[in-house]
Amino acid sequence: MEKQKKQSLVAAPGGKSYLIPFILITSLFLLWGFAHGLLDVLNKHFQGVFTMTKAESGLVQFSTYIAYFLMALPAGAFMKRYGYRKGIILGLLLFAIGAFGFIPAAFLHSATPFLVALFVIACGLCILETAANPYSTILGPSASAAQRLNLSQSFNGLGWILGPLVGGWLIFGAPDGDSMALAKPYILVGGIVLFVALLFFFTKLPEIKPEEEEGEEMAVTVAVAEAEPAVSMWKHGQFVRSVVAQFCYCAAQTGIFGFFINYVTEIDPDISNLEASRILAFGGMALFMIGRLSGSFTMKWLAPGRLLTWYSLLSVVCMALVVASTGVLSLCALYLSFFFMSIMFPTIFALGLEGMGVYTKKASAYIVMGVAGGAFSPMLMGYIGEENMALGFIVPLIAFLYILYFAIKCKR
């Protein structure tokens, strides 16, 4: 019975299974989750090694997420012309080039080369996300698109756990004076990414083209199509709101993840940076992954929009407690926020693509552009919370309030 459910989740219209393509696509979620998880270690590490303020250390996230803003539309155009498979291979190659760029950066004793390498990595990640997110939604029945995307994003959560765990061990645990400490985790992930790129190069994947499928449906009603001009993509209110909601979500997520170690070490000065990175991995990120997994199955009986409404409401409550800085209660609220925000990115993405038809690839690129919210949030949070980190969490509080509005407005 369980096997049948899994097959139906990734079944092609003609009965053919998309299981193998789905597994390969899901591996990408793990890789970019690991890359993003490493950022949360770099943020705190840069404050010490390069004597940066909290606002300045936000450049780590800025150099990463601004690439999403700059690359999202080119990535969508590339996918439209050459397809998902070639886009994925290009994204993996850029990912590997940026990762190995940490090797020369380690000998220059400056933050700038590392930031440039992070930008190149992020260009690759942007292409991967632009391809993999919509690919995951259409590798099976449309009714289970959000559920399928949340399942893929669950492995993204595993990457978020491994990122701070491996990064903390190799960077914070490195002996003093180890110039290659920052490069080691990126050398590791760069090698893995090249291997995955080879798998995609030699594996035949189905090229799904929503535009063609939509075109076949429109051919049946060609007279109506000719009589009525196509509706502009920007007339879809839910899609427009999803772009703003994704911007807010990424602003909240990046800020919370980036300053988690700062918040924990300020609440309890006896906790070291290495210990805080482990708490981030096994506490926050573990809850994040559990939330993704449970959210995927919860959507079997609860509509994605309704689940998002409840989770965003609870996220608002958690952030209010974090800002209040009441000690243990605030720490617990910070941990729980990882669980409640876990389903937001894939759910907002899937809801934003509902009914977009021929605009699916282009719309996905605009939603991915919303990731640019993560470029500005850490610097703003660092500026507000320079003396008291708790105050900086006002930024994700406001972001979750908008996501709550988006969820309420979604069609049931």
C-alpha distance (Angstrom), angle and dihedral (degrees) to the residues before:
residue distance angle dihedral
M1 . . .
E2 3.81 . .
K3 3.81 90.2 .
Q4 3.77 90.7 55.0
K5 3.78 91.1 52.2
K6 3.80 91.6 52.2
Q7 3.78 92.1 49.1
S8 3.78 92.9 48.9
L9 3.79 89.4 51.9
V10 3.82 91.1 61.8
A11 3.81 101.5 25.4
A12 3.80 120.5 135.3
P13 3.83 119.7 -130.5
G14 3.83 90.0 -105.1
G15 3.79 93.5 50.7
K16 3.81 95.9 -97.7
S17 3.78 115.8 135.2
Y18 3.80 121.1 -117.0
L19 3.81 91.1 -165.7
I20 3.85 98.1 118.7
P21 3.85 94.2 46.4
F22 3.79 88.5 45.9
I23 3.84 91.6 53.3
L24 3.82 91.9 49.2
I25 3.79 92.3 47.7
T26 3.80 90.7 47.4
S27 3.84 90.1 55.3
L28 3.81 87.7 64.1
F29 3.81 90.7 59.6
L30 3.82 89.0 56.9
L31 3.82 92.2 50.9
W32 3.78 98.2 50.5
G33 3.81 90.7 41.7
F34 3.81 87.6 58.3
A35 3.81 91.1 49.0
H36 3.81 92.2 50.9
G37 3.80 92.0 45.2
L38 3.80 89.8 57.3
L39 3.82 90.1 58.6
D40 3.79 92.0 67.3
V41 3.81 89.7 59.4
L42 3.82 92.7 45.3
N43 3.81 92.0 52.9
K44 3.80 93.7 61.6
H45 3.81 93.8 35.6
F46 3.81 93.0 54.8
Q47 3.81 90.2 53.8
G48 3.80 89.0 62.6
V49 3.81 105.0 32.0
F50 3.81 97.6 42.1
T51 3.85 95.9 28.4
M52 3.81 93.5 -121.2
T53 3.79 127.2 165.3
K54 3.79 118.0 -122.8
A55 3.79 90.4 -99.9
E56 3.82 91.6 49.7
S57 3.80 92.4 48.8
G58 3.80 85.7 58.7
L59 3.81 85.0 77.3
V60 3.81 86.0 81.4
Q61 3.79 89.7 66.6
F62 3.81 93.0 34.8
S63 3.82 93.4 57.2
T64 3.79 88.5 50.2
Y65 3.77 104.0 42.9
I66 3.79 97.8 37.9
A67 3.81 85.4 64.4
Y68 3.80 88.1 62.7
F69 3.78 90.1 56.2
L70 3.80 93.3 47.9
M71 3.81 97.3 40.8
A72 3.82 103.2 37.8
L73 3.82 97.5 86.9
P74 3.83 95.3 40.7
A75 3.80 87.9 48.6
G76 3.81 91.1 51.8
A77 3.82 90.9 48.1
F78 3.80 91.2 49.2
M79 3.81 90.8 50.4
K80 3.78 92.2 48.6
R81 3.81 91.7 53.2
Y82 3.81 102.7 35.8
G83 3.81 104.4 21.2
Y84 3.78 136.4 -120.6
R85 3.83 99.0 -68.3
K86 3.82 96.4 56.7
G87 3.79 89.5 43.0
I88 3.79 90.9 54.6
I89 3.81 92.4 49.6
L90 3.83 91.1 49.5
G91 3.81 90.5 48.9
L92 3.81 92.1 50.6
L93 3.81 92.3 49.7
L94 3.81 92.4 51.5
F95 3.81 88.6 47.0
A96 3.82 90.5 54.4
I97 3.83 94.0 45.1
G98 3.80 91.2 52.9
A99 3.81 92.5 45.6
F100 3.80 93.3 52.5
G101 3.81 87.7 45.1
F102 3.82 86.2 76.2
I103 3.83 88.8 72.9
P104 3.85 97.4 68.2
A105 3.82 89.9 34.3
A106 3.81 89.7 60.6
F107 3.82 90.5 64.8
L108 3.82 96.5 49.7
H109 3.84 96.7 67.4
S110 3.81 93.7 -143.4
A111 3.80 134.8 106.7
T112 3.81 93.7 -132.1
P113 3.86 98.8 74.6
F114 3.81 89.6 49.7
L115 3.80 90.6 50.6
V116 3.81 90.5 51.0
A117 3.82 90.6 50.3
L118 3.81 89.9 49.5
F119 3.82 89.3 51.9
V120 3.82 91.1 54.1
I121 3.81 90.8 47.9
A122 3.79 90.1 50.2
C123 3.82 91.8 51.6
G124 3.79 87.1 58.4
L125 3.80 92.4 44.9
C126 3.79 90.9 51.1
I127 3.80 91.2 55.4
L128 3.80 90.9 46.8
E129 3.80 93.2 50.6
T130 3.80 92.7 44.8
A131 3.80 88.1 55.0
A132 3.79 103.8 34.0
N133 3.81 100.3 45.8
P134 3.82 96.9 56.7
Y135 3.83 91.0 34.4
S136 3.77 89.6 58.2
T137 3.82 92.4 49.4
I138 3.83 93.6 54.3
L139 3.82 99.8 42.1
G140 3.78 90.5 96.9
P141 3.80 142.8 -4.2
S142 3.80 114.9 -12.5
A143 3.82 90.9 -132.7
S144 3.81 90.6 67.3
A145 3.83 96.6 40.8
A146 3.82 95.8 112.2
Q147 3.81 91.2 43.7
R148 3.81 91.5 50.0
L149 3.81 92.9 47.8
N150 3.80 91.3 49.5
L151 3.81 89.2 51.6
S152 3.82 90.5 53.5
Q153 3.80 90.5 44.9
S154 3.81 88.7 54.4
F155 3.80 87.6 72.8
N156 3.78 87.3 48.4
G157 3.80 83.9 60.9
L158 3.81 90.2 53.7
G159 3.80 88.2 54.6
W160 3.81 89.6 51.8
I161 3.83 88.2 55.6
L162 3.80 94.9 48.0
G163 3.83 93.4 45.0
P164 3.82 99.5 65.7
L165 3.82 91.1 32.5
V166 3.82 95.8 55.0
G167 3.81 92.9 32.3
G168 3.80 92.8 50.5
W169 3.79 91.5 47.9
L170 3.83 95.5 48.0
I171 3.83 97.9 36.5
F172 3.83 108.6 30.4
G173 3.82 90.9 30.9
A174 3.81 94.2 51.5
P175 3.83 117.9 109.3
D176 3.80 117.2 -102.1
G177 3.77 113.0 -84.4
D178 3.83 95.4 25.5
S179 3.82 100.0 143.4
M180 3.81 92.1 -172.0
A181 3.82 95.3 55.0
L182 3.80 93.3 102.8
A183 3.80 93.1 45.5
K184 3.82 99.4 50.0
P185 3.83 99.2 78.1
Y186 3.80 90.6 45.1
I187 3.81 93.0 50.1
L188 3.81 86.9 53.7
V189 3.79 95.7 49.4
G190 3.82 92.3 41.2
G191 3.80 91.1 59.8
I192 3.81 91.9 48.7
V193 3.81 91.8 48.4
L194 3.83 91.6 53.6
F195 3.82 89.8 52.3
V196 3.81 91.8 51.1
A197 3.82 89.7 48.2
L198 3.82 88.6 56.5
L199 3.82 90.2 51.6
F200 3.79 91.0 53.9
F201 3.81 91.2 45.2
F202 3.82 93.9 54.8
T203 3.82 98.2 34.5
K204 3.79 120.6 85.1
L205 3.79 110.9 -132.2
P206 3.79 128.2 -173.0
E207 3.80 111.3 -105.8
I208 3.78 104.6 -136.2
K209 3.78 113.6 -158.1
P210 3.81 113.0 -172.4
E211 3.79 89.5 -176.7
E212 3.79 91.7 63.2
E213 3.80 93.1 46.4
E214 3.77 90.8 49.9
G215 3.80 89.3 47.4
E216 3.81 91.2 56.8
E217 3.79 91.1 52.7
M218 3.79 91.7 48.3
A219 3.81 91.2 50.5
V220 3.80 89.0 66.2
T221 3.81 90.2 58.5
V222 3.80 98.2 33.0
A223 3.79 93.2 140.2
V224 3.79 91.6 58.2
A225 3.80 91.2 44.4
E226 3.80 91.2 53.7
A227 3.77 92.7 47.1
E228 3.80 94.9 49.7
P229 3.83 121.9 46.0
A230 3.81 117.7 -127.8
V231 3.79 115.2 -88.5
S232 3.80 113.4 -111.1
M233 3.80 115.7 -108.5
W234 3.80 88.8 -123.5
K235 3.81 91.3 59.3
H236 3.80 89.2 71.7
G237 3.80 100.4 94.8
Q238 3.78 95.2 -167.7
F239 3.81 91.2 54.0
V240 3.83 92.5 49.3
R241 3.80 91.6 49.1
S242 3.82 89.7 47.6
V243 3.82 91.1 59.0
V244 3.82 90.5 54.5
A245 3.81 91.4 42.3
Q246 3.80 91.3 51.7
F247 3.82 89.7 50.0
C248 3.81 89.4 52.3
Y249 3.79 93.8 44.8
C250 3.80 93.6 51.0
A251 3.80 89.8 46.5
A252 3.81 89.8 53.3
Q253 3.79 96.8 42.1
T254 3.81 95.9 45.9
G255 3.79 92.8 47.0
I256 3.80 94.3 47.7
F257 3.80 93.7 46.2
G258 3.81 94.2 41.9
F259 3.81 96.4 51.5
F260 3.80 98.7 33.6
I261 3.81 92.0 101.8
N262 3.82 91.1 47.3
Y263 3.81 91.8 50.3
V264 3.82 94.8 47.5
T265 3.82 94.9 46.2
E266 3.82 91.0 48.2
I267 3.80 92.0 50.2
D268 3.83 90.5 48.1
P269 3.84 114.1 18.7
D270 3.82 90.1 -171.5
I271 3.82 89.8 71.6
S272 3.82 112.3 91.5
N273 3.79 125.0 -142.0
L274 3.83 90.9 -107.4
E275 3.81 91.6 51.5
A276 3.80 90.9 46.8
S277 3.82 90.7 52.0
R278 3.81 89.0 53.7
I279 3.78 90.7 48.7
L280 3.81 87.8 50.8
A281 3.82 90.6 51.8
F282 3.81 100.8 42.2
G283 3.80 97.5 29.1
G284 3.77 112.5 33.1
M285 3.80 101.5 20.6
A286 3.80 93.0 42.9
L287 3.80 89.4 55.3
F288 3.80 88.1 46.7
M289 3.80 91.2 56.3
I290 3.81 93.2 43.6
G291 3.79 88.5 51.6
R292 3.81 91.4 52.4
L293 3.82 92.8 48.6
S294 3.80 95.4 45.1
G295 3.81 91.4 42.5
S296 3.79 91.3 55.5
F297 3.81 91.6 56.5
T298 3.80 95.5 37.4
M299 3.81 88.3 61.7
K300 3.80 88.5 67.1
W301 3.80 88.3 79.4
L302 3.79 104.3 13.8
A303 3.82 121.9 61.8
P304 3.84 113.4 -114.5
G305 3.81 92.2 -123.5
R306 3.78 92.4 52.8
L307 3.81 93.4 46.7
L308 3.80 89.5 49.4
T309 3.81 89.4 52.0
W310 3.80 93.2 56.1
Y311 3.81 95.1 42.1
S312 3.81 93.9 48.6
L313 3.81 90.7 48.9
L314 3.81 90.9 52.1
S315 3.82 89.7 46.3
V316 3.80 89.2 56.5
V317 3.81 89.7 52.9
C318 3.83 91.4 48.3
M319 3.81 93.2 50.7
A320 3.80 91.7 48.3
L321 3.82 88.5 56.3
V322 3.82 91.9 46.6
V323 3.81 91.2 53.1
A324 3.81 89.7 47.9
S325 3.85 87.5 59.1
T326 3.80 97.1 -151.4
G327 3.81 96.7 164.1
V328 3.81 119.3 -118.2
L329 3.82 93.2 11.6
S330 3.80 90.9 55.3
L331 3.81 91.5 48.4
C332 3.81 90.2 51.9
A333 3.81 89.7 48.8
L334 3.82 89.6 51.0
Y335 3.82 90.6 52.6
L336 3.81 92.4 47.2
S337 3.80 91.6 50.7
F338 3.81 87.7 67.7
F339 3.81 89.6 59.9
F340 3.80 95.9 46.9
M341 3.81 96.4 45.4
S342 3.82 92.2 46.5
I343 3.82 96.8 92.1
M344 3.80 96.5 41.1
F345 3.80 103.5 89.9
P346 3.83 98.2 48.9
T347 3.80 93.2 37.6
I348 3.81 94.2 50.2
F349 3.81 88.3 45.7
A350 3.81 94.4 51.2
L351 3.82 93.6 43.3
G352 3.80 90.5 48.9
L353 3.82 91.5 54.8
E354 3.80 94.6 50.0
G355 3.80 110.5 126.7
M356 3.82 94.6 -4.5
G357 3.84 93.5 126.1
V358 3.81 110.4 167.2
Y359 3.80 89.7 15.2
T360 3.84 93.8 58.7
K361 3.82 98.5 108.3
K362 3.79 94.3 39.8
A363 3.81 92.1 45.4
S364 3.80 90.9 50.0
A365 3.81 89.2 55.0
Y366 3.81 91.4 54.1
I367 3.81 91.6 48.0
V368 3.80 89.6 50.5
M369 3.82 87.3 52.5
G370 3.79 85.5 64.9
V371 3.79 86.5 72.8
A372 3.82 85.1 79.1
G373 3.80 85.2 84.0
G374 3.78 85.3 80.6
A375 3.80 90.4 60.7
F376 3.79 96.1 64.0
S377 3.80 104.9 28.9
P378 3.85 99.1 72.7
M379 3.80 93.7 51.5
L380 3.81 91.0 47.9
M381 3.81 92.1 45.9
G382 3.80 90.9 46.7
Y383 3.80 91.3 50.9
I384 3.82 93.5 48.5
G385 3.81 93.7 42.1
E386 3.79 100.1 39.8
E387 3.80 91.7 117.5
N388 3.81 98.5 23.2
M389 3.82 115.5 23.0
A390 3.81 92.5 -162.3
L391 3.82 91.1 69.4
G392 3.80 90.5 57.8
F393 3.81 89.8 65.6
I394 3.80 89.1 73.3
V395 3.83 84.8 87.0
P396 3.84 96.1 63.6
L397 3.82 89.0 40.9
I398 3.82 90.4 61.2
A399 3.82 90.8 42.9
F400 3.81 92.7 54.9
L401 3.80 90.1 50.2
Y402 3.82 90.0 60.7
I403 3.81 91.9 46.4
L404 3.80 87.7 53.9
Y405 3.81 88.4 54.1
F406 3.83 90.8 49.0
A407 3.80 92.3 50.2
I408 3.80 93.1 49.6
K409 3.82 90.7 50.7
C410 3.82 94.6 50.2
K411 3.78 117.8 108.5
R412 3.79 112.5 -99.5
